[in-house]
Amino acid sequence: MPIQRTRRGARRRRAGRRRLEASRLDRWLNTAVTVAVITALAVGSAAVLAHWLL
């Protein structure tokens, strides 16, 4: 991977194919976790309501 120097002298690597695939996987995992958490909250809320009402 080519290394690119910025104005301050710090080194930064360009995003290659592997990093793009990793970011795509991260996005997919974030979506999956968000859906799982929302589902768990909905099921838990329904269980609490059912417990209180029945």
Secondary structure by P-SEA (a helix, b strand, c coil): cbbbbccccbbbbcccaaaaaaaaaaaaaaaaaaaaaaaaaaaaaaaaaaaaac
